[in-house]
Amino acid sequence: MAAADTEQAVPEQVVTAFDDPERFTVKHPLQNRWTLWFDAPSSKKTTQKDWGQNLKKIVTIDSVEDFWGVYNNVVGTSEIPTSSNYHLFKEGIEPAWEDPANTRGGKWSFMLTKQKKGPELDKYWLHTMLACVGEQFTYGEEITGAVVSIRKAQDRICVWTRHADEREKCLKIGEEFKALLPTTDKIAFQSHSDSAKKRSSFSQDKYTI
C-alpha cells in the first residue's frame, strides 16, 4: 500500500470570531444616531405639558449591535399598555410636532385592527425601525422618526417626515413604507400643522396610497 494511502486526512481547522477578538468587538456604525423614547399617558385628557413630562428617553443607539441589544431587551409593542407609545427618532429630534425638524412635516399612518395585534404588530414595527436605522428609504434625509401607538380600538405605526409639501418625496416614502408591511390596506399622510390646529393626531388626509 502506498504511503500516501496510509496518511490520515488532516481535519480542516475551524475558525471562529473568537480567534480575532479585536475585530470581533468592532461595532458596525449606523449612518445616524437614533433615540428610543416611551410615553404612557396617565389619562385620556393629557395636556401638552403632561405629555412632555410623561415622555421618557430610553437610550440612544449608534450601531447595529446596539440596536439589537436594545430591541431584545425592551418590552415588545404588543405587551405595552393601551394609550402608550414607542418613538424612534434621529438624535436631537424630539417626537413632537413642535420640534423644528417636524413643524413643516407630517406622517404616514398604518392602522392595525386588534386581530393583527401581537406577532403581526411586533413584526411590522421591527420592519419599520430597521428601514429607518438601515437608511432603506430613498429619501432618508426626509425621515425624522417613527412611532408605534397602542390604542383600544386599533394600533397604528407612523413614519414622520420633514416636509409635508414635498409631494414626490412624500409619496415615494409612503410607497416604500407600505411595501415594508406588506398590506393592501390604505395608508394615509397627514401634515403636522393640520393635526396641531385640531390638537389631534388625525386630520384631513393630504396623500393616500
Secondary structure as GFF3:
##gff-version 3
##sequence-region A 1 209
A	DSSP	alpha_helix	3	6	.	.	.	ID=ss1
A	DSSP	three_ten_helix	17	19	.	.	.	ID=ss2
A	DSSP	alpha_helix	21	24	.	.	.	ID=ss3
A	DSSP	beta_strand	29	39	.	.	.	ID=ss4
A	DSSP	alpha_helix	48	54	.	.	.	ID=ss5
A	DSSP	beta_strand	56	63	.	.	.	ID=ss6
A	DSSP	alpha_helix	64	71	.	.	.	ID=ss7
A	DSSP	three_ten_helix	77	79	.	.	.	ID=ss8
A	DSSP	beta_strand	85	90	.	.	.	ID=ss9
A	DSSP	beta_strand	106	113	.	.	.	ID=ss10
A	DSSP	three_ten_helix	114	116	.	.	.	ID=ss11
A	DSSP	alpha_helix	119	133	.	.	.	ID=ss12
A	DSSP	three_ten_helix	140	142	.	.	.	ID=ss13
A	DSSP	beta_strand	143	149	.	.	.	ID=ss14
A	DSSP	beta_strand	154	161	.	.	.	ID=ss15
A	DSSP	alpha_helix	167	180	.	.	.	ID=ss16
A	DSSP	beta_strand	188	191	.	.	.	ID=ss17
A	DSSP	alpha_helix	192	198	.	.	.	ID=ss18
A	DSSP	beta_strand	207	208	.	.	.	ID=ss19
###
